Amino acid sequence: MTEKADTPPDHLSINPLSPHFDGDLLSRGVGIKFKGEKRTTVEEYCISEGWIKVQAGKARDRKGNPLLIKLSGPVEAWFEDLGDDAPVASA
């Protein structure tokens, strides 16, 4: 297995309608650390641009989708199925 396959992609979303959605990768479990803190509520992230998107409470848009807010800062991602010493993708 190559190192590239052991780290998550630069941009990933859990929304199936997004062009950045990849169900196979998500099924492996992706851990996210934002500003040094592990986050479990991330809807979408981009490592190279340094942002995550999370739900803004219970607010919904006119189509019924949750409203997302974009938070800027350092992002790290790893595959949880590789265990505690998994390679981390960061900028």
DSSP file with accessible surface (Angstrom, degrees, kcal/mol):
  #  RESIDUE AA STRUCTURE BP1 BP2  ACC     N-H-->O    O-->H-N    N-H-->O    O-->H-N    TCO  KAPPA ALPHA  PHI   PSI    X-CA   Y-CA   Z-CA
    1    1 A M              0   0  171      0, 0.0     2,-0.1     0, 0.0     5,-0.0   0.000 360.0 360.0 360.0 134.2    0.0    0.0    0.0
    2    2 A T     >  -     0   0   92      1,-0.1     4,-0.8     0, 0.0     3,-0.3  -0.410 360.0-116.6 -83.5 161.4    1.4    3.4   -0.9
    3    3 A E  H >> S+     0   0  148      1,-0.2     3,-0.7     2,-0.2     4,-0.5   0.858 114.6  60.8 -64.3 -33.8    1.6    6.3    1.5
    4    4 A K  H >4 S+     0   0  174      1,-0.2     3,-0.9     2,-0.2    -1,-0.2   0.903 104.4  48.6 -60.2 -38.8   -0.8    8.3   -0.7
    5    5 A A  H 34 S+     0   0   43     -3,-0.3    -1,-0.2     1,-0.2    -2,-0.2   0.685 105.2  60.7 -74.7 -16.9   -3.5    5.7   -0.2
    6    6 A D  H << S+     0   0   33     -4,-0.8    73,-0.5    -3,-0.7    -1,-0.2   0.534  99.1  63.6 -87.7  -8.3   -2.8    5.8    3.6
    7    7 A T  S << S-     0   0   29     -3,-0.9    71,-0.1    -4,-0.5    81,-0.1  -0.930  88.3-111.4-117.1 144.2   -3.8    9.5    3.9
    8    8 A P        -     0   0    5      0, 0.0    69,-0.1     0, 0.0    -2,-0.1  -0.217  43.9 -90.4 -65.4 161.0   -7.2   11.0    3.3
    9    9 A P        -     0   0   43      0, 0.0    38,-0.1     0, 0.0     3,-0.1  -0.183  34.2-108.8 -68.7 166.1   -7.7   13.4    0.3
   10   10 A D  S    S+     0   0   71      1,-0.2    37,-2.7    36,-0.1     2,-0.4   0.833 105.6  29.3 -63.3 -34.1   -7.1   17.1    0.5
   11   11 A H  E    S+A   46   0A  39     35,-0.2     2,-0.3    36,-0.1    35,-0.2  -0.993  71.1 162.7-135.6 126.3  -10.9   17.8    0.3
   12   12 A L  E     -A   45   0A   5     33,-1.6    33,-2.1    -2,-0.4     2,-0.3  -0.998  12.8-169.3-147.7 143.9  -13.7   15.5    1.4
   13   13 A S  E     -Ab  44  21A   4      7,-1.6     9,-0.6    -2,-0.3    31,-0.2  -0.970  22.8-148.1-132.5 149.7  -17.4   16.0    2.2
   14   14 A I  S    S+     0   0   76     29,-2.6    30,-0.1    -2,-0.3     7,-0.1   0.513  73.3 101.9 -92.2  -4.6  -20.0   13.7    3.8
   15   15 A N    >   -     0   0   68     28,-0.4     3,-1.9     1,-0.1     6,-0.1  -0.687  66.1-149.4 -81.8 118.0  -22.8   15.1    1.6
   16   16 A P  T 3  S+     0   0   92      0, 0.0    -1,-0.1     0, 0.0     5,-0.1   0.725  95.9  59.3 -60.9 -20.1  -23.6   12.7   -1.2
   17   17 A L  T 3  S+     0   0  148      3,-0.1    -2,-0.0     2,-0.0    -3,-0.0   0.602  86.7  97.1 -83.3 -10.3  -24.6   15.6   -3.5
   18   18 A S  S X  S-     0   0   21     -3,-1.9     3,-1.4     1,-0.1    -5,-0.1  -0.517  76.5-134.3 -79.5 145.1  -21.1   17.2   -3.2
   19   19 A P  T 3  S+     0   0  119      0, 0.0    -1,-0.1     0, 0.0    -2,-0.0   0.673 107.6  60.2 -69.4 -12.2  -18.5   16.6   -5.9
   20   20 A H  T 3  S+     0   0   72     -5,-0.1    -7,-1.6    -8,-0.1     2,-0.3   0.236  79.4 116.4 -98.7  12.4  -16.1   15.9   -3.0
   21   21 A F  B <   +b   13   0A  78     -3,-1.4     2,-0.3    -9,-0.2    -7,-0.1  -0.632  34.4 172.5 -82.1 136.8  -18.1   13.0   -1.6
   22   22 A D     >  -     0   0   62     -9,-0.6     4,-2.3    -2,-0.3     5,-0.2  -0.789  13.1-170.7-145.5  99.4  -16.4    9.5   -1.7
   23   23 A G  H  > S+     0   0   31     -2,-0.3     4,-1.9     1,-0.2     5,-0.1   0.832  85.6  57.2 -60.4 -36.2  -18.4    6.8    0.2
   24   24 A D  H  > S+     0   0  131      2,-0.2     4,-0.6     1,-0.2    -1,-0.2   0.923 110.4  43.4 -63.9 -43.5  -15.5    4.3    0.0
   25   25 A L  H >4 S+     0   0   40      1,-0.2     3,-1.1    -3,-0.2     4,-0.4   0.913 112.9  52.1 -67.9 -41.0  -13.1    6.6    1.8
   26   26 A L  H >< S+     0   0   44     -4,-2.3     3,-1.4     1,-0.3     4,-0.2   0.835  99.5  63.8 -65.2 -30.6  -15.7    7.7    4.3
   27   27 A S  H 3< S+     0   0   95     -4,-1.9    -1,-0.3     1,-0.3    -2,-0.2   0.749  95.8  60.1 -66.9 -20.0  -16.5    4.0    5.1
   28   28 A R  T << S-     0   0   52     -3,-1.1    53,-0.8    -4,-0.6    -1,-0.3   0.685 117.3-113.2 -76.3 -18.7  -12.9    3.7    6.4
   29   29 A G    <   -     0   0   18     -3,-1.4    51,-2.5    -4,-0.4    52,-0.6   0.568  25.1-139.8  85.7 118.9  -13.6    6.4    9.0
   30   30 A V  E     -E   79   0B  30     49,-0.3     2,-0.3    -4,-0.2    49,-0.2  -0.965   8.9-152.5-116.2 120.6  -11.8    9.8    8.8
   31   31 A G  E     -E   78   0B   2     47,-3.0    47,-1.8    -2,-0.5     2,-0.4  -0.732  11.9-160.4 -89.1 141.2  -10.5   11.5   11.9
   32   32 A I  E     -EF  77  39B  10      7,-0.7     7,-2.8    -2,-0.3     2,-0.5  -0.984  11.2-170.7-126.5 132.2  -10.3   15.3   11.9
   33   33 A K  E     -EF  76  38B  74     43,-2.6    43,-2.5    -2,-0.4     2,-0.5  -0.991   9.2-172.4-119.6 123.9   -8.2   17.5   14.1
   34   34 A F  E >  S-EF  75  37B  10      3,-2.8     3,-1.8    -2,-0.5    41,-0.2  -0.983  72.6 -13.3-121.5 122.4   -9.0   21.2   13.8
   35   35 A K  T 3  S-     0   0  135     39,-2.3    -1,-0.2    -2,-0.5    40,-0.1   0.878 130.7 -53.9  53.3  39.7   -6.8   23.8   15.6
   36   36 A G  T 3  S+     0   0   63     38,-0.3     2,-0.4     1,-0.2    -1,-0.3   0.456 118.3 108.2  81.1   1.0   -5.3   20.9   17.6
   37   37 A E  E <  S-F   34   0B 128     -3,-1.8    -3,-2.8     0, 0.0     2,-0.2  -0.932  72.3-120.0-116.9 131.5   -8.7   19.6   18.8
   38   38 A K  E     -F   33   0B 120     -2,-0.4     2,-0.4    -5,-0.2    -5,-0.3  -0.484  32.8-162.4 -69.1 129.9  -10.3   16.4   17.6
   39   39 A R  E     +F   32   0B  63     -7,-2.8    -7,-0.7    -2,-0.2     3,-0.1  -0.940  23.8 178.4-118.4 140.4  -13.7   17.1   16.0
   40   40 A T  S    S+     0   0  129     -2,-0.4    -1,-0.1     1,-0.1    -7,-0.0   0.393  75.7  67.0-115.8  -0.2  -16.5   14.7   15.3
   41   41 A T        +     0   0   79     14,-0.0    14,-0.6    13,-0.0     2,-0.3   0.137  65.0 133.8-109.4  20.9  -19.1   17.1   13.8
   42   42 A V  E     - C   0  54A  21      1,-0.2    12,-0.2    12,-0.1     3,-0.1  -0.550  29.3-179.1 -79.0 127.7  -17.2   18.0   10.5
   43   43 A E  E    S-     0   0A  38     10,-3.1   -29,-2.6     1,-0.4   -28,-0.4   0.765  72.1  -2.1 -91.1 -33.5  -19.4   18.0    7.4
   44   44 A E  E     -AC  13  53A  23      9,-1.2     9,-2.7   -31,-0.2    -1,-0.4  -0.984  65.3-172.4-157.0 149.3  -16.6   18.9    4.9
   45   45 A Y  E     -AC  12  52A   8    -33,-2.1   -33,-1.6    -2,-0.3     2,-0.3  -0.980  14.2-162.7-144.2 159.4  -12.9   19.9    5.1
   46   46 A C  E  >> -AC  11  51A   1      5,-2.3     5,-1.9    -2,-0.3     4,-0.8  -0.921   4.4-169.7-141.0 115.1  -10.1   21.2    2.9
   47   47 A I  T >45S+     0   0    9    -37,-2.7     3,-0.5    -2,-0.3    28,-0.3   0.942  85.4  49.4 -71.3 -48.1   -6.6   20.7    4.3
   48   48 A S  T 345S+     0   0   76      1,-0.3    -1,-0.2   -38,-0.2   -37,-0.1   0.844 117.3  40.7 -65.1 -32.5   -4.7   22.9    1.7
   49   49 A E  T 345S-     0   0  127    -39,-0.2    -1,-0.3     2,-0.1    -2,-0.2   0.572 109.0-127.0 -91.3 -11.0   -7.1   25.9    2.2
   50   50 A G  T <<5 +     0   0   15     -4,-0.8    23,-2.6    -3,-0.5     2,-0.3   0.950  61.8 114.1  69.3  56.5   -7.3   25.4    6.0
   51   51 A W  E   < -CD  46  72A  14     -5,-1.9    -5,-2.3    21,-0.3     2,-0.3  -0.986  41.4-163.1-151.3 158.1  -11.0   25.2    6.7
   52   52 A I  E     -CD  45  71A   0     19,-2.1    19,-2.8    -2,-0.3     2,-0.4  -0.931  16.2-138.5-130.9 159.0  -13.8   22.9    7.9
   53   53 A K  E     +CD  44  70A  60     -9,-2.7   -10,-3.1    -2,-0.3    -9,-1.2  -0.989  25.0 174.5-119.9 131.2  -17.6   23.2    7.6
   54   54 A V  E     -CD  42  69A   8     15,-2.1    15,-2.9    -2,-0.4   -12,-0.1  -0.901  38.8 -86.5-130.0 159.7  -19.8   22.3   10.6
   55   55 A Q  E     - D   0  68A  83    -14,-0.6     2,-1.2    -2,-0.3    13,-0.3  -0.393  31.1-133.3 -67.4 142.7  -23.6   22.6   11.2
   56   56 A A  E >   -     0   0A  33     11,-2.9     3,-1.4     3,-0.2    11,-0.2  -0.677  57.8 -79.9 -95.6  77.1  -24.9   25.9   12.5
   57   57 A G  E 3  S-     0   0A  57     -2,-1.2    -1,-0.1     1,-0.2    10,-0.0  -0.340  89.7 -35.2  64.9-137.6  -27.1   24.5   15.3
   58   58 A K  E 3  S+     0   0A 200     -3,-0.1    -1,-0.2     8,-0.1    -3,-0.0   0.297  97.0 131.9-102.1   9.2  -30.5   23.3   14.1
   59   59 A A  E <   -     0   0A  43     -3,-1.4     8,-2.0     8,-0.1     2,-0.3  -0.304  37.7-163.3 -65.1 143.7  -30.9   25.9   11.4
   60   60 A R  E     - D   0  66A 144      6,-0.3     2,-0.1     8,-0.0    -2,-0.1  -0.939  14.2-126.2-126.7 151.7  -32.0   24.7    7.9
   61   61 A D    >   -     0   0   59      4,-3.0     3,-2.0    -2,-0.3     6,-0.1  -0.246  46.4 -86.0 -84.7-177.2  -31.9   26.2    4.5
   62   62 A R  T 3  S+     0   0  240      1,-0.3    -1,-0.1     2,-0.1    -2,-0.0   0.682 129.5  53.4 -68.2 -15.2  -35.0   26.5    2.3
   63   63 A K  T 3  S-     0   0  163      2,-0.1    -1,-0.3     3,-0.0     0, 0.0   0.382 120.9-105.6 -96.5   1.3  -34.4   23.0    0.9
   64   64 A G  S <  S+     0   0   40     -3,-2.0    -2,-0.1     1,-0.3     3,-0.0   0.491  76.6 134.3  90.4   2.9  -34.2   21.5    4.4
   65   65 A N        -     0   0   68      1,-0.1    -4,-3.0    -5,-0.0    -1,-0.3  -0.582  64.7 -97.6 -83.2 149.5  -30.5   21.0    4.4
   66   66 A P  E     -D   60   0A  32      0, 0.0     2,-0.3     0, 0.0    -6,-0.3  -0.375  37.6-115.1 -65.4 142.2  -28.5   22.0    7.5
   67   67 A L  E     -     0   0A  78     -8,-2.0   -11,-2.9   -11,-0.2     2,-0.4  -0.601  33.8-152.3 -75.0 137.0  -26.9   25.4    7.4
   68   68 A L  E     -D   55   0A  69     -2,-0.3     2,-0.4   -13,-0.3   -13,-0.2  -0.880   7.5-154.0-113.7 144.9  -23.1   25.1    7.5
   69   69 A I  E     -D   54   0A  80    -15,-2.9   -15,-2.1    -2,-0.4     2,-0.5  -0.921  16.3-132.5-114.9 146.4  -20.5   27.6    8.8
   70   70 A K  E     -D   53   0A 117     -2,-0.4     2,-0.4   -17,-0.2   -17,-0.2  -0.864  19.4-166.8-101.3 123.8  -17.0   27.7    7.6
   71   71 A L  E     -D   52   0A  51    -19,-2.8   -19,-2.1    -2,-0.5     2,-0.4  -0.934  10.6-144.0-111.9 132.9  -14.2   27.8   10.2
   72   72 A S  E     +D   51   0A  84     -2,-0.4   -21,-0.3   -21,-0.2   -22,-0.1  -0.782  46.2  90.2-100.9 141.1  -10.7   28.7    9.2
   73   73 A G  S    S-     0   0   18    -23,-2.6     2,-0.1    -2,-0.4    -2,-0.0  -0.902  77.9 -38.8 160.3 177.1   -7.6   27.2   10.8
   74   74 A P        -     0   0   89      0, 0.0   -39,-2.3     0, 0.0     2,-0.4  -0.422  55.4-161.6 -67.2 135.1   -5.1   24.3   10.5
   75   75 A V  E     -E   34   0B   5    -28,-0.3    16,-0.6   -41,-0.2     2,-0.4  -0.959  10.6-174.9-122.3 135.6   -6.7   20.9    9.6
   76   76 A E  E     -EG  33  90B  68    -43,-2.5   -43,-2.6    -2,-0.4     2,-0.3  -0.980   6.9-174.5-125.8 142.7   -5.3   17.4   10.0
   77   77 A A  E     +EG  32  89B   0     12,-2.2    12,-3.3    -2,-0.4     2,-0.3  -0.987   7.2 167.5-138.4 148.0   -7.0   14.3    8.7
   78   78 A W  E     -E   31   0B  36    -47,-1.8   -47,-3.0    -2,-0.3     2,-0.6  -0.974  40.2-102.0-152.1 160.1   -6.3   10.5    9.0
   79   79 A F  E >   -E   30   0B   2    -73,-0.5     3,-1.2     8,-0.5   -49,-0.3  -0.787  24.0-154.2 -86.9 124.6   -8.0    7.2    8.4
   80   80 A E  G >  S+     0   0   91    -51,-2.5     3,-1.4    -2,-0.6   -51,-0.2   0.741  88.0  69.9 -72.4 -21.4   -9.2    5.7   11.7
   81   81 A D  G 3  S+     0   0   88    -53,-0.8    -1,-0.2   -52,-0.6     3,-0.1   0.626  89.3  65.0 -73.6  -7.6   -9.1    2.1   10.4
   82   82 A L  G <  S-     0   0   54     -3,-1.2     3,-0.4     1,-0.3    -1,-0.3   0.451 105.1-128.6 -92.4  -2.1   -5.2    2.3   10.4
   83   83 A G    X   -     0   0   35     -3,-1.4     3,-1.1     1,-0.2    -1,-0.3  -0.339  45.5 -38.2  90.0-167.7   -5.1    2.7   14.2
   84   84 A D  T 3  S+     0   0  179      1,-0.3    -1,-0.2    -3,-0.1    -3,-0.0   0.735 132.9  51.4 -71.0 -25.8   -3.3    5.1   16.5
   85   85 A D  T 3  S+     0   0  144     -3,-0.4    -1,-0.3     2,-0.0    -2,-0.1   0.005  78.6 145.1-102.5  31.1   -0.2    5.5   14.4
   86   86 A A    <   -     0   0   13     -3,-1.1     2,-0.1     1,-0.1   -79,-0.1  -0.355  59.8 -98.4 -67.3 144.7   -1.9    6.3   11.1
   87   87 A P        -     0   0   42      0, 0.0    -8,-0.5     0, 0.0     2,-0.4  -0.417  40.0-138.3 -62.8 138.7   -0.2    8.7    8.7
   88   88 A V        -     0   0   68    -10,-0.1     2,-0.6   -81,-0.1   -10,-0.2  -0.864   3.1-144.6-106.2 131.6   -1.7   12.2    9.1
   89   89 A A  E     +G   77   0B  17    -12,-3.3   -12,-2.2    -2,-0.4     2,-0.3  -0.848  37.5 150.1 -92.8 122.6   -2.5   14.5    6.1
   90   90 A S  E      G   76   0B  70     -2,-0.6   -14,-0.2   -14,-0.2   -42,-0.1  -0.973 360.0 360.0-148.2 162.9   -1.8   18.2    7.0
   91   91 A A              0   0  108    -16,-0.6   -43,-0.1    -2,-0.3   -42,-0.0  -0.451 360.0 360.0 -87.1 360.0   -0.8   21.4    5.2
